[in-house]
């Protein structure tokens, strides 16, 4: 995929952190920011998917009461 330029506002402290990390890794600022962005997007996409799946489970009635969860935790604690 062809890369495109974007503009990003960032406070000085975070710019310094990115630059220190890039220097320590022998990479460019752009590389560090691209890696950080990719990891952030992967996590957030996963998180949204998990929430959507949870909502669908609730709609199907696949839920467990708080009392059931606490009872299972108590049982596990007693066995430990």
C-alpha positions as CSV (number, residue, x, y, z in Angstrom):
1,X,0.0,0.0,0.0
2,X,1.3,3.4,-0.9
3,X,2.2,5.6,2.1
4,X,0.6,9.0,2.5
5,X,1.6,12.0,4.6
6,X,-0.5,13.2,7.4
7,X,-0.1,16.0,10.0
8,X,-0.3,15.1,13.7
9,X,-0.2,17.5,16.7
10,X,1.6,16.1,19.7
11,X,2.9,17.6,22.9
12,X,6.6,18.0,23.3
13,X,6.9,15.3,25.9
14,X,5.5,12.7,23.7
15,X,7.5,13.8,20.7
16,X,10.6,13.5,22.9
17,X,9.6,10.0,24.0
18,X,9.0,9.0,20.4
19,X,12.4,10.4,19.3
20,X,14.2,8.7,22.2
21,X,12.6,5.4,21.4
22,X,13.4,5.8,17.7
23,X,17.0,6.6,18.5
24,X,17.3,3.6,20.8
25,X,15.9,1.3,18.2
26,X,17.8,2.8,15.3
27,X,14.6,3.6,13.6
28,X,12.9,6.7,12.3
29,X,10.3,8.7,14.1
30,X,7.8,7.8,11.3
31,X,8.6,4.1,11.8
32,X,7.9,4.3,15.5
33,X,4.7,6.2,15.0
34,X,3.5,3.8,12.3
35,X,4.2,0.8,14.6
36,X,2.4,2.5,17.5
37,X,-0.6,3.3,15.3
38,X,-0.8,-0.2,13.9
39,X,-0.7,-1.8,17.3
40,X,-3.3,0.7,18.6
41,X,-5.7,0.1,15.7
42,X,-5.3,-3.7,16.0
43,X,-6.2,-3.6,19.7
44,X,-9.1,-1.2,19.3
45,X,-10.5,-3.2,16.4
46,X,-10.3,-6.3,18.5
47,X,-11.9,-4.6,21.5
48,X,-14.8,-3.3,19.4
49,X,-15.4,-6.8,18.0
50,X,-15.4,-8.3,21.5
51,X,-17.9,-5.7,22.7
52,X,-20.1,-6.4,19.7
53,X,-19.9,-10.1,20.3
54,X,-20.8,-9.5,24.0
55,X,-23.9,-7.5,23.0
56,X,-25.0,-10.3,20.7
57,X,-24.6,-12.8,23.5
58,X,-26.8,-10.6,25.7
59,X,-29.4,-10.3,23.0
60,X,-29.5,-14.2,22.8
61,X,-29.9,-14.4,26.5
62,X,-26.5,-15.9,27.2
63,X,-25.8,-14.2,30.5
64,X,-24.7,-15.2,34.0
65,X,-26.0,-13.4,37.1
66,X,-23.7,-11.7,39.5
67,X,-24.7,-14.2,42.2
68,X,-23.6,-17.1,39.9
69,X,-20.2,-15.5,39.2
70,X,-19.6,-14.9,42.9
71,X,-20.6,-18.4,43.8
72,X,-18.1,-19.9,41.3
73,X,-15.4,-17.6,42.6
74,X,-16.1,-18.7,46.2
75,X,-15.9,-22.3,45.2
76,X,-12.6,-21.8,43.5
77,X,-11.2,-20.0,46.6
78,X,-12.4,-22.8,48.9
79,X,-10.6,-25.4,46.7
80,X,-7.4,-23.4,46.7
